[in-house]
């Protein structure tokens, strides 16, 4: 093994790094990654970040193991000065999960964590990929009634889309770009000073309402769970 390492690589590479590389094209990649973790104390934090990033990615499908892997990954992310498209994906995925639980301030903390790294990047591709984080900033601040911040981040998101020479990212296709821009425009119009107030029935937080979304879907839910969507005009109360 050491001969192969010396011959194939121009720099020194540890045996754990070599094992990690073998996981990339293996149908037993998760077993290989967990094997590396069995020697966690002997593995560099840079490689551990890669391992936990890959495991988090593999379980970003609703798996019960996801949060455990992500929290380990997040701790290492704060210690290592790297940033990849996969990092942006994992943070945006987790921000959505946390937001769906109405933990909006916690979701904003995750936005802050990844944005600190994004703001120091000069990589055009990474900067474009980051628009999904600014999208979440705008939405979360809107839900928390932080109107100025929601407008600020909506403008930032729209600017990234309009200045891009591409019509998609690794996470968002062309239709997604259009949808995001429409949502950001709605946030800006909904939070603008001087927007006319429409007098409507007041609903209790736990009062059941039936709403229709712009795609035609109708659901019945407690008012508190759909209030943000109503304010953003992505749905309307029908009864």
SERO-4910 file (N, C-alpha, C, O; in steps of 0.05 Angstrom, whole numbers):
BEGIN
 pado doro    nc1    nc2    nc3   cac1   cac2   cac3    cc1    cc2    cc3    oc1    oc2    oc3
  Unk    A     17    -24      0      0      0      0     17     25      0     12     44    -15
  Unk    A     39     25     17     55     49     18     69     54     -9     73     78    -16
  Unk    A     76     33    -23     88     37    -50     69     51    -69     76     69    -83
  Unk    A     44     41    -68     23     53    -86     19     82    -79     16     99    -97
  Unk    A     19     88    -53     15    116    -45     38    133    -56     33    154    -67
  Unk    A     62    124    -52     86    140    -61     86    143    -91     95    164   -101
  Unk    A     78    123   -105     79    124   -134     56    141   -147     60    155   -166
  Unk    A     32    139   -135      9    151   -147      4    179   -138    -11    194   -150
  Unk    A     16    187   -116     11    214   -105     37    229   -101     56    218    -92
  Unk    A     36    254   -108     60    271   -106     64    281    -78     85    292    -72
  Unk    A     44    279    -61     47    288    -33     40    264    -15     28    245    -24
  Unk    A     47    267     10     42    246     29     12    244     34     -2    264     35
  Unk    A      2    219     36    -26    215     41    -28    193     61    -15    172     59
  Unk    A    -45    197     81    -48    177    102    -64    153     92    -77    154     72
  Unk    A    -61    131    107    -76    107     99   -106    112    101   -122    100     85
  Unk    A   -115    129    119   -143    135    122   -153    151     98   -176    148     90
  Unk    A   -136    169     88   -144    184     64   -147    166     40   -165    169     24
  Unk    A   -129    147     39   -131    127     17   -156    110     19   -170    106     -1
  Unk    A   -162    102     43   -187     87     47   -211    104     40   -230     94     27
  Unk    A   -210    130     48   -232    148     41   -236    150     11   -258    150      1
  Unk    A   -214    153     -4   -216    155    -33   -229    130    -45   -243    132    -65
  Unk    A   -224    107    -33   -236     82    -43   -266     81    -39   -280     66    -52
  Unk    A   -276     98    -20   -305     98    -15   -321    112    -38   -345    108    -40
  Unk    A   -307    128    -53   -321    145    -73   -336    129    -94   -358    137   -102
  Unk    A   -324    107   -103   -337     92   -124   -345     64   -115   -348     46   -131
  Unk    A   -349     61    -89   -356     35    -78   -385     33    -71   -397     53    -62
  Unk    A   -397      9    -76   -424      5    -68   -426      0    -38   -448     -4    -27
  Unk    A   -403     -1    -25   -402     -4      5   -390     21     17   -377     19     38
  Unk    A   -396     44      5   -383     68     15   -390     75     43   -372     85     58
  Unk    A   -415     70     52   -422     77     79   -407     60     99   -398     69    120
  Unk    A   -403     34     92   -388     16    110   -359     26    112   -347     26    133
  Unk    A   -348     35     90   -320     45     90   -318     70    106   -299     74    122
  Unk    A   -337     88    104   -336    113    119   -338    108    149   -325    120    165
  Unk    A   -356     89    156   -358     82    185   -334     67    195   -327     69    219
  Unk    A   -320     53    177   -295     40    185   -275     62    193   -261     60    213
  Unk    A   -273     83    177   -255    105    183   -262    117    210   -244    124    226
  Unk    A   -288    120    216   -296    132    241   -289    115    265   -288    125    287
  Unk    A   -285     89    261   -278     72    283   -249     78    293   -241     69    314
  Unk    A   -235     94    277   -208    103    284   -208    134    287   -188    147    282
  Unk    A   -230    145    296   -235    174    295   -212    189    308   -204    211    298
  Unk    A   -202    180    331   -181    195    345   -155    196    330   -138    213    336
  Unk    A   -152    179    310   -127    179    294   -130    193    268   -111    194    252
  Unk    A   -153    203    262   -159    215    236   -159    246    239   -169    257    258
  Unk    A   -148    259    219   -147    288    219   -175    300    218   -194    288    207
  Unk    A   -178    324    229   -205    336    229   -214    343    200   -238    344    194
  Unk    A   -194    349    183   -201    354    155   -214    330    142   -234    333    127
  Unk    A   -203    306    147   -214    282    135   -241    275    149   -259    265    136
  Unk    A   -242    279    175   -267    274    189   -290    291    178   -313    282    176
  Unk    A   -283    316    171   -303    333    159   -314    321    133   -338    320    128
  Unk    A   -295    311    117   -303    298     91   -322    274     97   -342    270     83
  Unk    A   -314    258    117   -329    234    123   -358    241    132   -377    230    123
  Unk    A   -359    259    152   -385    266    162   -402    282    142   -426    280    141
  Unk    A   -389    296    124   -403    310    102   -416    289     84   -440    291     77
  Unk    A   -401    269     77   -411    248     59   -434    232     72   -454    226     59
  Unk    A   -431    226     98   -451    211    112   -477    227    115   -499    217    112
  Unk    A   -473    253    120   -497    271    122   -511    272     96   -535    270     94
  Unk    A   -495    274     74   -507    276     47   -522    250     41   -544    251     30
  Unk    A   -511    227     48   -524    202     43   -551    199     57   -569    185     48
  Unk    A   -553    212     80   -577    209     97   -595    233     96   -613    236    112
  Unk    A   -591    251     76   -608    274     74   -633    267     58   -640    280     38
  Unk    A   -647    247     67   -671    237     54   -693    231     74   -710    214     70
  Unk    A   -691    244     98   -710    238    119   -700    217    138   -716    209    156
  Unk    A   -676    207    135   -665    186    153   -663    196    182   -657    219    186
  Unk    A   -668    178    200   -666    185    229   -637    190    237   -632    202    258
  Unk    A   -618    181    221   -590    185    228   -579    212    219   -558    220    227
  Unk    A   -595    226    202   -585    251    190   -575    271    211   -553    281    209
  Unk    A   -592    278    230   -585    299    249   -560    293    265   -544    311    270
  Unk    A   -557    268    272   -533    260    287   -508    265    270   -488    276    280
  Unk    A   -508    257    245   -485    261    228   -481    291    222   -459    301    222
  Unk    A   -503    305    217   -501    334    211   -488    349    235   -472    367    230
  Unk    A   -497    343    259   -486    358    282   -456    353    285   -441    371    292
  Unk    A   -447    329    280   -418    323    280   -404    339    258   -383    351    262
  Unk    A   -416    338    235   -405    352    211   -404    382    217   -384    395    211
  Unk    A   -425    393    229   -426    422    234   -404    431    253   -392    452    250
  Unk    A   -399    414    274   -377    421    293   -350    422    279   -334    440    285
  Unk    A   -345    404    260   -320    403    246   -319    426    225   -298    437    220
  Unk    A   -342    432    213   -343    454    193   -333    480    205   -320    496    192
  Unk    A   -340    484    231   -331    509    244   -301    510    250   -290    531    256
  Unk    A   -288    487    247   -259    485    254   -242    485    229   -217    489    231
  Unk    A   -254    481    206   -238    477    181   -246    499    161   -270    503    156
  Unk    A   -227    513    149   -233    535    131   -236    526    102   -221    533     85
  Unk    A   -257    510     98   -263    502     70   -293    507     65   -309    511     84
  Unk    A   -300    508     39   -328    512     32   -333    499      5   -319    504    -14
  Unk    A   -353    481      4   -360    467    -21   -389    471    -27   -405    480    -10
  Unk    A   -397    463    -51   -426    463    -58   -441    444    -40   -464    449    -33
  Unk    A   -428    423    -32   -441    403    -14   -447    416     13   -468    409     25
  Unk    A   -429    433     23   -434    447     48   -460    464     46   -477    464     64
  Unk    A   -462    479     24   -485    496     20   -511    479     19   -531    487     30
  Unk    A   -509    456      5   -532    439      3   -541    429     31   -564    431     38
  Unk    A   -522    419     47   -528    408     73   -540    429     92   -559    424    106
  Unk    A   -529    453     91   -539    474    108   -567    482     99   -585    486    115
  Unk    A   -571    485     73   -598    493     63   -619    471     69   -641    478     76
  Unk    A   -611    446     67   -629    424     73   -637    425    102   -660    422    109
  Unk    A   -617    429    120   -623    429    149   -639    454    157   -656    453    174
  Unk    A   -632    477    144   -648    501    149   -677    496    143   -695    505    158
  Unk    A   -683    483    121   -711    477    114   -724    459    135   -746    464    144
  Unk    A   -709    438    144   -720    420    164   -727    434    190   -748    430    202
  Unk    A   -709    452    198   -712    467    223   -735    487    220   -751    491    238
  Unk    A   -736    500    197   -758    519    192   -785    506    192   -804    517    201
  Unk    A   -786    481    181   -812    467    180   -822    461    208   -846    456    212
  Unk    A   -804    461    228   -811    457    256   -817    484    270   -821    485    294
  Unk    A   -818    505    253   -824    532    264   -802    543    282   -807    560    299
  Unk    A   -778    532    280   -755    541    296   -739    561    279   -717    556    271
  Unk    A   -752    584    275   -741    603    256   -715    616    265   -697    620    249
  Unk    A   -713    621    291   -687    633    301   -664    613    299   -642    621    293
  Unk    A   -670    588    304   -649    567    301   -641    565    272   -617    562    266
  Unk    A   -660    567    254   -654    566    225   -637    589    217   -619    586    201
  Unk    A   -642    613    229   -626    636    223   -597    633    233   -578    642    220
  Unk    A   -594    619    256   -567    614    266   -551    597    246   -527    602    241
  Unk    A   -564    578    233   -551    561    213   -544    578    188   -523    575    176
  Unk    A   -562    597    181   -557    615    159   -531    631    165   -514    634    148
  Unk    A   -530    642    189   -507    658    197   -481    642    196   -460    652    187
  Unk    A   -482    617    204   -458    600    205   -447    596    176   -423    599    172
  Unk    A   -464    589    157   -454    584    130   -448    610    116   -430    611     99
  Unk    A   -463    632    122   -459    657    108   -432    669    115   -420    683     99
  Unk    A   -423    665    140   -396    676    148   -375    664    129   -355    678    122
  Unk    A   -378    639    121   -359    627    104   -363    636     75   -343    642     61
  Unk    A   -388    639     67   -394    648     40   -383    676     35   -373    682     13
  Unk    A   -386    693     55   -379    722     51   -349    725     46   -340    746     36
  Unk    A   -333    705     54   -304    707     49   -295    693     24   -271    693     18
  Unk    A   -314    682      9   -307    668    -16   -306    687    -40   -322    705    -42
  Unk    A   -287    681    -58   -285    696    -83   -291    678   -107   -287    686   -130
  Unk    A   -301    654   -101   -308    635   -122   -336    641   -133   -355    639   -118
  Unk    A   -337    648   -158   -362    657   -170   -384    635   -169   -407    640   -165
  Unk    A   -375    610   -172   -394    587   -171   -406    584   -143   -430    580   -140
  Unk    A   -389    586   -123   -398    585    -95   -417    608    -89   -437    604    -76
  Unk    A   -410    632    -98   -427    655    -92   -454    652   -105   -474    659    -92
  Unk    A   -456    641   -129   -482    636   -141   -497    614   -126   -521    617   -121
  Unk    A   -483    593   -118   -496    571   -103   -508    582    -77   -529    572    -68
  Unk    A   -496    603    -66   -504    614    -40   -531    628    -41   -542    635    -20
  Unk    A   -543    632    -65   -568    647    -66   -590    632    -51   -609    644    -41
  Unk    A   -587    605    -48   -607    590    -33   -606    598     -4   -627    597     10
  Unk    A   -583    605      7   -581    614     35   -593    641     38   -607    646     58
  Unk    A   -589    659     19   -601    686     21   -631    684     17   -646    700     29
  Unk    A   -640    665      1   -669    660     -1   -681    653     26   -702    663     34
  Unk    A   -667    635     41   -677    628     67   -675    651     87   -693    654    104
  Unk    A   -654    667     85   -652    691    102   -677    708     98   -690    717    118
  Unk    A   -685    713     73   -708    730     67   -734    717     78   -750    731     91
  Unk    A   -738    692     74   -762    678     83   -764    678    113   -785    683    125
  Unk    A   -742    671    126   -742    669    156   -747    696    169   -762    698    188
  Unk    A   -733    716    159   -738    743    170   -766    752    165   -778    766    181
  Unk    A   -777    745    142   -805    752    136   -824    739    157   -842    751    167
  Unk    A   -819    713    163   -836    699    182   -833    710    210   -852    709    226
  Unk    A   -810    722    216   -805    734    242   -812    764    243   -808    777    263
  Unk    A   -824    773    220   -832    801    218   -809    821    220   -812    844    228
  Unk    A   -785    812    212   -762    829    210   -762    841    181   -746    833    164
  Unk    A   -779    860    177   -785    869    150   -761    880    135   -756    874    112
  Unk    A   -745    897    148   -722    909    135   -702    888    126   -692    888    104
  Unk    A   -697    869    144   -678    847    137   -689    829    115   -675    821     97
  Unk    A   -715    824    116   -727    807     95   -725    820     68   -719    807     48
  Unk    A   -729    846     67   -726    861     41   -696    861     32   -690    857      9
  Unk    A   -678    865     51   -650    866     45   -641    839     32   -627    839     12
  Unk    A   -649    817     44   -641    791     34   -656    783      9   -646    769     -8
  Unk    A   -681    793      6   -695    788    -19   -681    802    -42   -678    791    -64
  Unk    A   -672    827    -37   -657    842    -58   -631    827    -65   -623    826    -88
  Unk    A   -617    817    -44   -592    803    -49   -597    778    -66   -581    772    -84
  Unk    A   -618    763    -60   -624    739    -75   -631    746   -104   -621    733   -123
  Unk    A   -647    766   -108   -654    775   -135   -629    784   -151   -626    778   -174
  Unk    A   -612    799   -137   -587    809   -150   -570    785   -159   -559    786   -182
  Unk    A   -567    765   -143   -551    742   -151   -562    728   -176   -547    720   -193
  Unk    A   -588    726   -177   -601    714   -200   -597    731   -225   -590    720   -246
  Unk    A   -602    757   -222   -601    774   -246   -573    778   -256   -569    782   -280
  Unk    A   -553    777   -239   -525    782   -247   -512    756   -257   -490    757   -267
  Unk    A   -525    734   -253   -513    708   -260   -513    704   -290   -532    712   -304
  Unk    A   -492    692   -300   -490    685   -329   -502    658   -333   -505    648   -356
  Unk    A   -510    644   -311   -522    618   -313   -552    620   -306   -560    639   -293
  Unk    A   -567    600   -314   -595    600   -307   -603    577   -288   -626    570   -285
  Unk    A   -582    567   -274   -587    546   -254   -563    542   -237   -541    552   -243
  Unk    A   -567    528   -214   -544    520   -197   -546    490   -194   -563    477   -207
  Unk    A   -529    478   -178   -530    449   -174   -556    442   -159   -564    418   -159
  Unk    A   -568    461   -145   -592    456   -129   -617    466   -142   -639    455   -136
  Unk    A   -615    486   -159   -639    500   -169   -638    501   -200   -618    509   -211
  Unk    A   -660    493   -213   -661    494   -242   -672    521   -251   -678    538   -235
  Unk    A   -676    523   -277   -686    549   -288   -713    557   -277   -718    580   -271
  Unk    A   -731    537   -275   -758    543   -264   -755    551   -235   -770    568   -225
  Unk    A   -736    539   -221   -731    546   -193   -723    574   -190   -731    588   -171
  Unk    A   -705    584   -208   -697    612   -208   -721    630   -210   -723    650   -195
  Unk    A   -739    624   -229   -762    641   -233   -780    641   -208   -790    661   -200
  Unk    A   -784    617   -197   -801    615   -173   -790    630   -149   -804    644   -135
  Unk    A   -763    628   -145   -750    643   -123   -753    673   -127   -759    688   -108
  Unk    A   -749    682   -152   -751    711   -157   -779    721   -152   -783    742   -141
  Unk    A   -799    705   -160   -827    712   -154   -832    713   -125   -846    732   -115
  Unk    A   -822    694   -109   -826    694    -80   -812    718    -67   -824    731    -49
  Unk    A   -789    725    -77   -775    748    -66   -790    774    -72   -791    792    -56
  Unk    A   -801    776    -96   -817    799   -104   -842    801    -86   -849    823    -77
  Unk    A   -854    778    -79   -878    778    -62   -870    788    -34   -885    803    -21
  Unk    A   -847    778    -24   -838    787      2   -834    817      3   -842    831     22
  Unk    A   -821    828    -18   -816    856    -19   -842    872    -20   -844    893     -6
  Unk    A   -861    863    -35   -886    878    -37   -903    875    -12   -917    894     -4
  Unk    A   -900    852      2   -915    848     27   -904    863     50   -919    869     69
  Unk    A   -878    870     49   -866    883     72   -860    913     67   -849    927     84
  Unk    A   -867    922     43   -861    950     36   -878    969     54   -901    964     60
  Unk    A   -865    991     62   -879   1011     77   -901   1023     61   -897   1029     37
  Unk    A   -924   1025     73   -946   1038     58   -964   1018     43   -982   1026     29
  Unk    A   -958    992     46   -975    972     34  -1003    974     46  -1006    973     70
  Unk    A  -1024    977     30  -1051    980     40  -1058    957     59  -1052    934     53
  Unk    A  -1072    963     80  -1081    942     99  -1108    933     91  -1127    949     89
  Unk    A  -1111    907     87  -1137    896     80  -1150    886    105  -1139    868    119
  Unk    A  -1173    896    112  -1187    888    137  -1200    861    132  -1216    857    114
  Unk    A  -1192    842    149  -1203    815    145  -1208    803    173  -1199    814    193
  Unk    A  -1222    782    173  -1228    768    198  -1203    761    213  -1183    752    200
  Unk    A  -1202    764    239  -1179    756    255  -1184    727    264  -1205    719    273
  Unk    A  -1162    711    261  -1164    683    268  -1147    677    293  -1125    689    296
  Unk    A  -1156    660    310  -1140    651    332  -1118    633    323  -1121    619    302
  Unk    A  -1096    632    338  -1073    616    329  -1080    587    324  -1069    574    306
  Unk    A  -1097    576    341  -1104    547    339  -1130    542    324  -1140    520    323
  Unk    A  -1141    564    313  -1166    561    298  -1161    546    271  -1142    552    257
  Unk    A  -1179    527    265  -1176    512    240  -1185    529    216  -1206    542    217
  Unk    A  -1168    530    195  -1175    544    170  -1170    526    147  -1153    508    148
  Unk    A  -1184    531    125  -1179    517    100  -1167    537     80  -1178    558     76
  Unk    A  -1144    529     69  -1130    548     51  -1125    534     24  -1122    510     22
  Unk    A  -1124    551      3  -1117    542    -24  -1091    554    -33  -1088    579    -32
  Unk    A  -1071    537    -41  -1045    547    -50  -1046    554    -79  -1065    546    -94
  Unk    A  -1026    568    -88  -1025    578   -116  -1025    555   -136  -1033    558   -160
  Unk    A  -1016    531   -128  -1016    507   -146  -1043    493   -145  -1046    472   -158
  Unk    A  -1062    504   -130  -1089    491   -129  -1093    472   -105  -1115    464   -100
  Unk    A  -1071    465    -91  -1073    447    -69  -1089    460    -46  -1085    483    -40
  Unk    A  -1107    445    -34  -1124    455    -12  -1117    438     13  -1118    414     12
  Unk    A  -1112    452     35  -1107    438     60  -1123    451     83  -1130    474     81
  Unk    A  -1127    436    103  -1140    446    128  -1119    444    150  -1108    423    155
  Unk    A  -1115    466    164  -1094    467    184  -1100    488    205  -1118    504    201
  Unk    A  -1085    488    227  -1087    510    246  -1076    535    234  -1056    534    219
  Unk    A  -1088    558    240  -1081    583    229  -1051    589    233  -1038    599    214
  Unk    A  -1040    583    256  -1012    590    262   -993    576    243   -971    586    238
  Unk    A  -1001    553    233   -983    537    216   -982    548    187   -963    543    172
  Unk    A  -1003    563    179  -1004    573    152  -1003    603    150  -1005    615    129
  Unk    A  -1000    616    174  -1001    645    175   -979    658    157   -985    677    142
  Unk    A   -955    647    158   -933    658    142   -939    656    112   -933    675     97
  Unk    A   -950    633    104   -957    630     75   -979    649     67   -979    659     44
  Unk    A   -998    654     85  -1020    672     79  -1009    701     75  -1016    715     56
  Unk    A   -991    709     94   -979    735     92   -962    738     67   -960    760     55
  Unk    A   -949    717     59   -932    717     35   -948    715      9   -938    716    -13
  Unk    A   -975    711     13   -993    709    -10   -988    685    -27   -993    685    -51
  Unk    A   -978    663    -15   -975    638    -30   -999    621    -27  -1002    600    -41
  Unk    A  -1017    629     -9  -1043    615     -6  -1063    635      5  -1056    657     14
  Unk    A  -1089    627      3  -1110    644     13  -1131    628     28  -1135    604     22
  Unk    A  -1143    640     48  -1163    626     64  -1189    625     48  -1198    644     37
  Unk    A  -1200    600     46  -1225    597     31  -1248    590     50  -1271    592     42
  Unk    A  -1242    582     75  -1263    578     95  -1251    573    122  -1265    569    142
***
